[in-house]
Amino acid sequence: MFSKSRSAGRETDPTGKTGEAGQAGAIHVGSVAGRWVLVAAVLGSALAGIDATVVNVALPAIGRDFGAGFGTLQWAVTAYTVALASLILLGGALGDRYGRRRVFNVGVLWFAGASLLCGLAPSAGWLLAARALQGVGGALLMPGSLAMIQASFHPDDRARAIGAWSAFGGVATAIGPFLGGWLVQAASWRWVFLINAPLAVAVVLIAQRHVPETRDPAATGGIDVLGAALSSVGLAGVTYAIIAAPEHGAGSAAVIISGLVGVAALAGFLVAEARQTHPMLPLSMFSSRQFSAANAVTFAVYGAFGGVFFLLAVQLQVVAGFSPLAAGTAMLPITVMMLLLSARFGRLSQRVGPRLPMTVGPLICAAAVLLMFRVGQHADYARDVLPAVLVLGFGLAVLVAPLTATVLDAVGAEHAGVASGVNNAVARAAGLIAVAALPAVTGLSGRSYDDPAAFSHGFHQSLVIAAVLLAAGAALAAATIRTNPLAAEPGPVAEPGPERECERHEPRLHCAVDGPPLAARNDISEG
């Protein structure tokens, strides 16, 4: 049901070509066909990647325009993430079954239509519903972006192609907040969404003409609709209960009922996945202790990152007095440092093992988060913001490459595509819960973002919680991650043969701050 690093020949559509698309599995990076495939994949993933980071910058403007409370700002982020986190594995499975390019194009068009609804939203409720629809589109297009590259390029060129995809994706992630801040400041927050439409049209035209259609002929059986529905209801119910509790009271009927429904749905999801013949989330993968431990570390650290980046964009504008453009640009050094250093730390972790960098990385990030206490009224960027940003970028560069390699190596090349998708979903679910829970725990509600003193107090409390989460992730890594990631253990691990062993060396790894690690390796296909 999921894509599994088979030979390109077995994954190729019988026709092999569509329009001017090259032969699937035989395209080279330096060819014209290869460049077009990369353009389609990069622009498509950039749609969702940029949107995930740019909306945080627009939140104060959205709140002022609609006269909305802080809970609405939380939902502007979490409505998107609920749909994305609960459906991204299903999106990968649909692409394997019905065609990666086809599902990718549907996702791009769906995302564009939802973006138009966001940009034209006459009310906060309309905007939140459209954001959830955007998440559905993102879940369809994001797995297909990497899977198209994996299936289209010649085996000798896949590492280079995915490395280029990762690098350009990092550039798009860096540009996103800057572009969003400029649009909010120069025009309106609505253009943050409206600008997606023309880009989406270009992506679909390029993909339809230049990307060969591929699918997984071994993806048979039913699609796990029940699992997708239960995970969506579960995440939405728990999220609503957490966000609504400060306003309505933890004992209110709406909070209690939604919380119980959410917990029951998540429990039902686990039962359903254990019984499904073709589950969306193969629970057997968690019999690998290394895989389970790496995902637990992912949950802790990405929960911290999700909460910090959500609140920091508002803190910079509401409390420090930064313009939307300045706030959007503030995090740019993080992506730059990751692009420069992630591959180096990836190679280092292969020599020393993943335990040390996965322990030290979160601790460095925790120190960076505590440095953000300097971000207050009249904060100066060079003196108060930049030091924390640089330390955080360094910590992320230390952490993400070993974390990626550990997740993928724990289950072997045969299951690397599923492992990447599961880790993606875990990271996004962690960020979702953090965005919902941190404001509730620290007293940020109602019109808190209009009160600089109150917001700053809640922000600083959130920093302490985030630092504790990062320290917990470091402790968990130190206690559970094996030094030798290739050591055999019981579980659904398929060790690669000689032809795959070389692929474990010299990976190029990159991670955007809004999502989980992505690996540039020959043996993966996300989704």
Sequence and secondary structure as in RCSB ss.txt:
>XXXX:A:sequence
MFSKSRSAGRETDPTGKTGEAGQAGAIHVGSVAGRWVLVAAVLGSALAGIDATVVNVALPAIGRDFGAGFGTLQW
AVTAYTVALASLILLGGALGDRYGRRRVFNVGVLWFAGASLLCGLAPSAGWLLAARALQGVGGALLMPGSLAMIQ
ASFHPDDRARAIGAWSAFGGVATAIGPFLGGWLVQAASWRWVFLINAPLAVAVVLIAQRHVPETRDPAATGGIDV
LGAALSSVGLAGVTYAIIAAPEHGAGSAAVIISGLVGVAALAGFLVAEARQTHPMLPLSMFSSRQFSAANAVTFA
VYGAFGGVFFLLAVQLQVVAGFSPLAAGTAMLPITVMMLLLSARFGRLSQRVGPRLPMTVGPLICAAAVLLMFRV
GQHADYARDVLPAVLVLGFGLAVLVAPLTATVLDAVGAEHAGVASGVNNAVARAAGLIAVAALPAVTGLSGRSYD
DPAAFSHGFHQSLVIAAVLLAAGAALAAATIRTNPLAAEPGPVAEPGPERECERHEPRLHCAVDGPPLAARNDIS
EG
>XXXX:A:secstr
       HHHHB TT   TT   TT B TTSHHHHHHHHHHHHHHHHHHHHHHHHHHHHHHHHHHHT  HHHHHH
HHHHHHHHHHHHHHHHHHHHHHH HHHHHHHHHHHHHHHHHHHHT SSHHHHHHHHHHHHHHHHHHHHHHHHHHH
HHB GGGHHHHHHHHHHHHHHHHHHHHHHHHHHHHHT TTHHHHTHHHHHHHHHHHHHHHS  B  TT  S   H
HHHHHHHHHHHHHHHHHHHHHHH TTSHHHHHHHHHHHHHHHHHHHHHHH SS SS GGGGGSHHHHHHHHHHHH
HHHHHHHHHHHHHHHHHHTS   HHHHHHTTHHHHHHHHHHHHHHHHHHHHH SHHHHHHHHHHHHHHHHHGGG 
 TT  IIIIIHHHHHHHHHHHHHHHHHHHHHHHHHHBGGGHHHHHHHHHHHHHHHHHHHHHHHHHHHT  TTGGG
 HHHHHHHHHHHHHHHHHHHHHHHHHHHHH  S TT   SSS B   HHHHGGGSS EEE  TTS  EEE TT  
  
